[in-house]
Amino acid sequence: MRMLLNQGALVSSESTVAIASIGSVYAADELEGGIAGVTTADGSGTVVTLPPGSIQLDNSNVNNEENNRRRLNMYEGPKKALVVRVTDRSGRGPAEDANYLSDKIFGSYGDSVTMASGFKACTFGKLTFTSNSGSSTLNNKMDAPGVVDIRINEDLTKIDQSQLRSLILKEVKNKLGVSLPNVFDHVMCVVEKCYQNSVDSCSWAAYAFVNSWFSMYQQDNYKFPGVTMHEVGHNLNFAHSGGLDSRTYTDHTCLMGNPLWEDNVGSMCFNPVKNYQVMTSSDSWYPRNQIHTFDSGTYSYKTWSGKLIGVANSNNNPNNHPVVVKMETGTGADWFIGFNYASGPNSDSQQARNAVTVYKVQDGNGNKYTHSFLKGYVGQGKLARITDWRDTGRNLVVKVNKIDTGANPAYADVSITYEGENMPTPTPPPTPPPTPRPTQKPTHKPTLRPTAIPTPNPTKFPTNPPTTAKPITANPTNVPTTANPTNVPTTGAPSTANPTNSPSTANPTNRPTTGTPTKAPTPQPTSITTIAFDDVTTEGHSAISNGYADFNWDDFNVITCDYYPKSGYKYGCMSGEYVAFLTGGDGTATNTGALSSIKPFRVASISITGAWFKDVSVLLEGFDQNGNLMDSYTTTLGDPESGAVTINLRGHNFGQVSKFKVTGSGGTTANLPGSGPYLSVDDIEVSGN
C-alpha cells in the first residue's frame, strides 16, 4: 500500500481498495481508519490487518487529470486553498467567525504569522497559498476570503469522522455548486471539537490525508501555523519526523516532528530529509545542485569535506555549497546530514539550533513518503561515529571542524571519513569550555501541549545510548521502541570498560610519634569542584558512565537543557548546555539517583529543579562506606518555572560520605507537559575524593 501511495496510484479518500482472495496479506502502515497523518496524543501509528487476498485498486472515482496535476506540481505554487467553517444543527461551531479564520490561514486582514506566510518564507516564494479560487462565481459565495461557512444537519456528538466528512462535502457542494476538490488544491475543515464515540478516538489535534487535499482541525489548533503547516505537509506527501527516542513526532528540528503550538510562532521549516525529498522532485523549492551524495562503497577508504549551508540561506549560496548531504548505504535506509541554522524562516527551530544534524530514513532512499529519524547532532569540534557502516565492521565519522554563524552565509565546515581497515579510530577532541546558549525570545517560546509532547507520563527518561565514544548506531534495531509511546524505554547505565581510579591522597596524615597526645592536625583546605555535566556527551542525552568526575553513578543521566523546552530541565539549567536527570524509582511516587566513591568525599551544594511537578519533596542522604546513614536533609521545591533551588549543605554532616543519594517524591501538577516527581540536577559542588 505504501508503494502504491508513493506512486500516486492510491489516493487518500478517493481510491477504493478491493481484495482478491489469493492468500493472506498483512499491512502495517501509518493509517487510522484509513486516514494517514494523524497528529495524536501519543504519536503511535496504527496497524491495519487486511482480509485475505491481494490488493486491487478501483480509481473510477478519482479525477485523474486533477490528481496528476497535483502530483506533478506538488511542491510549487500558487495553491488555492479553501477553509470550511463547520457548524452542526445544534449550533456547535468554531468560536471565531469566517473573517478570523481567513486571517489566521491566509493573513487576509494583516496577520503576519500564518500557514501561508510560513510556507512562503521556507520556500522563498516557490510555494504560496491563496484565498482566491480564480472564479468570481465561487469567490462571491464565500463568507470571507477563502472561507465558506456551512451547517450540517446532524449533531457532532452523534456522528463519526467518516460521516462528518461526507456531510461536509455534501453541504459545500450545496453552497458552492461544485464537488470538492474541484479547483482547490487543499481543503481545510475546522470544527468545534471531536466527540468520542465507538468508532473514533479524539486524541488528535488535527489530521490529514497523505498525497491528497483534505485536512481536519478541531478546537483552536487551526490557529497555530506549526500545526497547519504540519498537516498540509502530509498533503504534500511528507511523512513524520521522529526524534532521538525513535518516536513518531519528536524531531524538533522539523515541522513534521513536534510542531510549534502557538499562535504567533511559525518561523520553522523542514529537516534535510524532507528538503532532499523536495529537491529531487521536478519542482524543487531549492536548487538541486545544493545536494551532495557521499557514497563510500564498502572496500576502500573515502573522505569528503566541505561547507554545509542552512536551508535558511539556500537563496544566499552563490557557491552552491550543499544544503543536504546524503550518505548512501546501498539500501533504501540512507543517512543524511544538514546544518540547522536557526535564522530567518527557521529562527524558531526548537532543537539542535546552529548544529549539524544527522538523520536516517526507514526506506525509500529519502525521495519518497517515509519516516525520518533524528539520530544525533554535533557541535563545533565534535564528531559523530556511525558504527558498522554498510555492515563492514568499520565506522563512518562525521566531524564538525568549524561553525561560523557570523559568516555570510553562515556555514558548518564538515568532514566525512569512512575509516579504512588499518585506520586508527579517531577520538573526540578535548571538550572546550561551555559557551553560552543562544538567548531564546521569551515571548516566542511555544507552549507545548500535552497531546504533542513525547513523554507526558515518563516512567524512565530517555534511552541511554552507548557510552564508548557515543556512536550513532547504524542498525535501527538497536534503538529500543515500546508499544506505548508515552513511556520511554530505559536501559541500565552502562559502565565503562576502564573506569577511572579515584586518586590517592597526596599527603596522608601521619600518626603522632611522641608519647604525649597531641591535637589532630587540621586538614589542609580542599578545593571545591563543580560537576556541571557539560562534558559527558555531545548527544541529546546519555547515561553518565562510572568514572566520570571520579565517581560511580547510579541512575544519573544527562540531557540538553533545550531537549524539552517547557520543563524543569530547561528552567533549572544553571550553566553550560546540559543538566542531569534521574532514572531510579518508579517515576510515579519516587525518582532517585546516587553518586559514590571508594574514597570519602564532601558534598557542599547541589542545584535541583522539579522537571514536571511543583512542590516536589527532595530528600538528600549521605552514607558511609558501610552503608550507615550519616546525615539527611529535606526540602520542598517550588514551581519549576522559578528555576533551580541551590541547596547549601556546608552546615550539615555531608563531609566524608561514600555515597550521596537524591530522592524526589510527591508534588502537584505545574501544568507542564509531563508528570511525576522527576528531578533536574545541575552544578554539584564536591571535594575530597
N, C-alpha and C positions, 0 to 999 in steps of 0.2 A: 504494500500500500504506500509506503514511503517513497519507493521508486516511482510509482505512478503519480504521486503528488509532485515529486521533483520534476517529472517530465511534463507536468501540466495536464496530464490525462485525467487525473482525479481532481475535481473542482469542488471545494467546500460548498455545501448547501445546494449544489446543482446536480452533481453526478449521483447516480443510483448504483449501489453495489449489489450484484446478484451472485449466488453461489451455485457452482456446478458440482454435483455430487461425485467426486472422484477421490475422496480421501480427506483426511483431517488437515486443517490449516490453523496455525496459531499466529496471531499478530500481536506484537507489543508496540504500541505507538502512543504518542502524546495526544490521546483523544479522551474526551469526556462527553459521553452521549453524542459522539460524532463531531464534537467541537474541538478544535486544536487551538492552543494558545490561550489557555485559561489562566488568569492571574488569580491564584488561590491562596488560602491561608497558609498551607504547609508546603507548597511548592512541589507536591507529589504529582507524578504522572499517573495515568490510569491504564491498566492492562485490559484490552478488549479481546475476548475469545470469540472467533467466528465459528459458525456451524461448519460441519464437514463440507468440503468442496473447494474448487478453485475460484479465484476472484474474477468476475466478469463485470464490465462496466457498461452502464446504459447512460450515454450522454445526450439522449434525444432532447432533454430539457436545457441543455447548455447552449448558450448563444456563442457559437464557435467564433464568429467574427469578433465579437466583443472580447471573448476570452483570449484569443490570440493577440489582439491589440494590447490587452492588459499585460500579458506575459512579455511581449516583445518590447514594450515601453514601460516596464515595471518601475524603473528607478528614476525616470526623468519626468519632469512636469511640463506645463501645469496640470494639476489634478483637480478635478471637480468633485467636491465633497458635499454630501447632504447630511445635515444633522436632523434627526427626528426626535421631537419632544413628545413623549408618550404620557397620556393621562387615561386612567381607566374610568369605567362608568360610574364609580363612586367618588370620583374627583381626586384620586391618588395620582400625583404627578410631581415632577421636579419643583422645588420651591421657587426657582428663578424662572423668569419669563424667556421668551424666544430671543429677545434682544440681548439678554445677558449671555445666553448660550452662544450666540453668534460672535459676541465679543471675545469669549473665552477660547473659542476654537480658531477663529479667523482674525481676531483683533479688529473687528468691524468698527468699533467705537473707541479705539485708542489703546486697548490693552496691548502692551509690548512684549509680554511673555506668554506665548501661546504655542499650540501644536504647530501652527503654520509658521510662526517665526523661528521655532526650533529647527524644523526641517530645512527651512531656507538658509539658516546660519550654518548648519552642519554640512550642507551640500553646496555651499557657495552659490545658491540660487539655481542649482540644477533641478531640484525637486521643490515645487511650490504647490500650495493648496489654495484654491479659490472658491468663494461662495457663489460665483457667477456660473450658472448652469450653461450659459451660452444660448439659452432660449428665453426670449422675453415672455412667452406664454407661461413657462414654468416659473420664472422669476416673479411674475405678478401674482402667482398663487402662494408664494412664500409668506410666512408671518414675520420674518426678519431675514436679512441676507444669509442665504444658505441654510435656513432653518424652517422646518414645517412643523406645525402643531397638529397632532391627531388625537382622537379619542377612540379607544377600543370599547366594544360593547361587552366587556367581561371585567370581572374583578381580578386584580393581580394576585389576590390571596387564593384564588381558586383555579389558576391555570399554571402549567409548567412552561419552561422556556421554549420548547418547540412550538407549543400552542401560541405563546406570546409572539414569536417571530412571524408565524403565519398571519396572525391578526394585524401586526404592524404592516406587513406587505400589502394586505388587503386594503387597509384604511389609507395608506399612502397612494395606492392606485386610485381609490375613490376620490381623493382630494386633488392629486396632480394629473390624473388621467393617463399615467404611464406605469408599466410594470418595472419594478427595480431589478437590476441596477440602471437600465436604460443608459442615459448619457453620463451617469455618475460613476466615478472611479472608486469612491468609498462612501459607504453609508454608515453613520454613527448614531446609534439609538441610545437615548437617555431615559431611564425610568426612575421612579421614586425610590424603590428598593426591590430586592429579591425576597420572596416569601418562601420559606421552607415547605417542601411537600415530599411525597413519597418518591418522586422522580428526580428532583434536583437538590443538589447541595447549594447553599447560599454562601459558601466560604470564599467567594470570589469578589474582587473589586470591579473587574471587567473581563471580557473575553472577546476573542476574535477568531475568524476563520483564516486559515493559512492559505496563501496564494489566492486570495479572494477579495471581497469588497465589504463584508459585513463585520461590525463590531458592536458590542453592547456594554453600557456603563450604568452602574447602579449608584444611588446616593450622589455624593458630590465628587466622585472620582473623575468625572469628565473635566473638572476644573484644573487638574494637575497635568501640565504638559508632559511630564515624565511618564504618566500612565497612558495618555492618548498616543504619544509617540511610540510607546512600547507596543500597544495593541495594533496600531496601523503598521508597525514594523512586522507583525505577524502577517498582515495582509500582503506585505511586500516580500513574503517568503523567508523571513528571518526566524530562526529557532531561538530558544532561550540560551542564556549565557550563565553557566554555573560557576561557582567560586572554588576557593581553596578547599572547602569542605565537601566538594563534589555534589552539592545540592543544586537544584534547578535554577534558583534565582539569585545566587549570592556573589556573582561577579559585579562588584560595584564600580567597575571601570566602564560599564556598558549599559545603555538603556534597556537592553534585552535581559539584563540581570535584574537586580532590585531597583525599580525606578525611583525617581525623586517624588516624594509625596508632599508637595507644597505648591500653592497657587502661583507664587511669583519666583519660582526657581525652575529653570529649564535649560540652562547652558551646559548640556552634556550630550555627547554623541555616542558612537558605537565603537566596539573594540576592533582590533586589527583583523580578526577572523571575519566579522561582518563586512568590514571595509574590503577585504580580499574578495568576498562573495560579490560585492557590487563591482569592484574594479575588473573582475574577469567577465562581467556581463557586457552586452553590446551597448549599454547606455550608462556608463560609469559616471559617478559623481567626481571622481578623482582620476588623474592621468594614469593609464595602465603602465607607463614606464616608471612609475614610482613603486612598483613591486620588484622585489629581488627574490629569486629562489635559490636556496643553498642546497645542493644535492651532493652529499658526501660520498655516496656509494658505500660499499662495505669492506673494501680491501685496502684502500690507500689513505694516507694522511692528507687531509684537506683543511684549509682555513679560509676565512673571509673576514674582512674588516671594512668598516665604513661608518658613515653617519646616518642615524635614523632621525627623521623629522616627524613631529607630531601631526596628527590629522588636522589640528587647528591651523597649521601652517602649510597645508598642502598647496594652497594657492600662492604661497610665497616661497617657492622652492625652485629657483632658477636652474640649479644644477641637478634637479630631479633625483635627489637623494631618496632612498626608499622610505615610504610610509609604513610598509609592511614587508617583513622578511619571512618567507615560508621556508621551513626546514623539512625537506622531503624525507619521508620514512620508507618509501617504496610500497606503502599501503595507503588506504584511504584515511587513516588516522594520523594526519600530519600535525606538526608543531608550527607555531607562529610567534613572532616577537614584534613589538612596536614600542614607540616612545609615547607614554601617556602624558603629553604636555598639557597641563591644566591652565589653559588660557583661552580667551575669546569664546568661540562656541562650545568649548569643552571646559570652561573655567569652574563649573560646578561638579566636576568629577569627584566621586566620593572615596576613592581608594587608589593607592599607589600613584599619588599625584607626582608628576615630574620624575617618574621612574620608568625603567624598561620593563615591560610586562611580557610574560611568557604564557602561551595558551596551547591547548591541544584540542582537536576536534574528534568527535566519535567516529565519523566516517565521511565519505563524500569528498575528500581532498580539500574541503573548505569552500567549494564553489557551489554547494547545494544547501538545501534546508537540512541542517544538522546542528546538534548541540555543540557548543564550545565550552571549555572549562579553563578558568584561570588557574595556572599551576604554580605561579610564583612571580615575584617582581624583584628587581635588582637595582640597587643604588650605585652611585659613583664609587669606583674602586672595588666593587664586589663582583661575585660571579655566581652563576647557577650551573649545576652539573646535572645533565640528563644521563642517567646510568643505563648501561646495556643498550647503547644506541644501535638500533636496527638489528638487535639480537646478536651483536658481535662480542659482547662482554666488555667492550670499551665504552668510553664516555664521550658525550658531546658537551663542550663547555662554552657557555655564553658569558663573556666578561664585559663589564661596562667600564671603559677606560676613563671616560670623562662625560659629565653632563654640564652643558652650558646653556642656562635659560636666559642669559643676558645677550647671547648672540642673536643675530638677525639673518636667518631664522634660528630659533633655539634648536639645539640638537643633542643627541646622545651618541658618543663615539663608542662603537661596539665591535668586539672581535668574537668570531665563532670558530672554535677549533675542534676538529674531530681527532681525537687522540689516537695516534698510531700504536702498534703493539709495543714498541720499545720506548714510548714517550713516558716520562715520569708524570704522574698525576699532579697538576698544579694545586697549590694550596692557597687558601684565601689570604690576602694581604692583611697586615695588622689593621684592626678596627680603628678608624680615625675618631677624633673626639666628636661627641654628639653635636649636631648642628641644629639650630632652631627649626621647628616645624613651621610650614607655611601658616600664616595667620588666616584663619577662616573668617569669612564675613558672618558675624553672629546672626544677622537677620536673614541670611541666606542658607542657614543650615536646615535641611529639610527635617520635618517631624515625621519620623518613620513610623508607619502604622504596624501594629502587631501582626496583621494579616500578611505583611510582606517581609517581616524580619525572619531570617533563617532559624533562629533559636529562641522562640518565645518562652519555652519552658525547658531549658537545657538540664540534663542530668549530669552530663560530663562535658566539659567545654572542648574546644577544637581538637581534632585528632592530632596526636603527636607524630610529626614526620620523622624520618631517620635522622640521627644526630651526627653521623660521620660526614663532615663537610656539607651537610644539609643538601643532599642531591635532590633533584626533581626526578621522580621515578618515571621511567618510560612506560612501564607496564601499568595500564589503568586499573588492573585487578588488584593492585597493591593499595589502592585508595579505598578505605573501608566505606561502605554505604549501609544505610539502615532502611528497614521497611517503613519506619515512621520518621519522616524527615525533620520533625520538630525536635527529635532527640539526637544530638551529635554523638557519634560513637567515640569511644576513648580507648586508648591503649596505655599500658603501663609505661612510665617514663623509662626509656632505655638507659642503661648505664654505659659509660664509655669503656672502650677496650683498655685504656691505660689511664685510670684515674690519677689525678694529681695528688701526690702525697702531701699531707699537711707539713708545713715547715717546722723544724725543731727549734726549740728556744736557743737563741744565740748565747745568752749569758745566764745559765741556771743559777739560782740562789743556792750557795753552799751552806751546810750546817756550821754553826759557830764552833771554833776549835778550842776556845777557852772553857774552863770548868764553870766559870761564873755565867749564869744565864744572862743573856742579852736580849734586847728587844729585836723582834723580827725585822729584817731590813725592809725599808719602804720600797716597793717595786717602782721601777722606772716608769714614767708615763708612757702609755701605749697609744700609738697613733690610731685615729678612727678611720675606717674605710667605709665608704658609701657604696652599697651594692645597688646599682641603678638599672641593671638588666638590659642595657643597650648594646652589649657585645656578645649576646648569646647566639643570635642568628641574624640573617638578613631577610628571612622569610616573614610571612604574615603572622605566624605563630609557631611555637616549638616547645617541646619539653626542655627542661633545664637538666643537663647532664651532671651526674656526680663528678665532683672535681671543680666545677665552676666556682670561682672565688674561694677555692679551698674548702668547700662544704659538700656534704651529701644532701640531695634534695628529694624529698618525698612529696609527690602530688603538687609540685611547683612547676608552672609553665610560664611562657611569656607570649605576649600578643601586642601588636602595634596599637598605639593609643587610638588611631583612627579606624581600627578594624570594625568596631561598632560605634558609629559617630554619636549616637544618642544613648550613652551608657556611662556607668561609673568608670569604665576603662578609659574613656576619653576625659571625663571630668577630673579623674584622680591622677592624671599624668603629671608628675612633678618635674621630671627632667628628661631630656632625650626624647626618643620616639617609641619606647616600649615600657610596658608595665608587666607585673607578674599576675597570674591568676591561679587559683587553686582548684584541684580536681578531686580532692578527697571528700569524704562524707557522702550523703545520699542526694545532695543537691536540693532537697525539699526542706528537711529540718536543719541540716548542718552542711557546712563547707569547710574543709580542713586542708592544711598543708604544714610541712615542717622542714627545718634545716638542722643539720647536725654535723659534728666533727669529732674526731678521736681526741683532739686536744680541746680543753675548755676555752670558751670564748665569752665575750660580753656583748649583749645587745643594748645599745644606747638609745635608739629610737627607731620607729617604723611608721610609715605613712600608709593609711588604709582608707579605702572608699567602698561603699556598697555598690556593687555592679548594677543591680536592678532595683533592689528594695531600699527604702529608707528605714531608719530606726533599727538597723541590724545590730544585734548584740555581739561584741567581739571579746573573745577570751584568749589571752596570751599566757602561755605556760612555759616555764623553764625547768628542765630536768637535769640531774647529774648523770654521770656515766653509768650508774646502777639503775637508772630509771626512776629515782626518787624525785618527787616534786620539790623544787627549791623555792619557787615563788609563782604567783599568778596575778594577773591584772585584768579587770573587766571594764569595758566602756561601751557606750552606745553611740553609733554613728548617726549623723543627720541625713538630710536629703542628699543623694549623690550629686545633684547639680551644684551643691555648695562646695564641692571639691574634697580633696583628701583631708583626713584628720591625722596630724602628726602626733604620735604618742611618745612622750619623753619618759624613758624608763631608767634614767640615771639615778633616781632616788629609790629604786627598787632593787631587789636581790636577783637581778638577771645577769650578774657577773659570774664567771666561772661555770657556766652551764655547758652541757654537752649536747643538749637538744632544745630547740626552741620551736614551739608549736603554736599555730594560729588557727582559731576556730571562729566561724561566723554562724549565727543562728537567729531564728525569728525574723522580725521585720514586717513591714507592710508595703503595699504597692506604692510606687513613686510615679506611676503612670508612664513607665518606660516599657520598651517592647518585650523584655524578658521578665522572669520571675525567679524567686528563690534567694537565699541568703548568700549569694556569691560575693566574693571579695576581690577587689583590685588592690595590689600591694606594690609600693614603689619606695625607693630610697631607704633601704635598711642600713642603719649605721651600726657597724660591729667593730670589735677589736679583740686582739688577744690570741687568735688561733693561728 
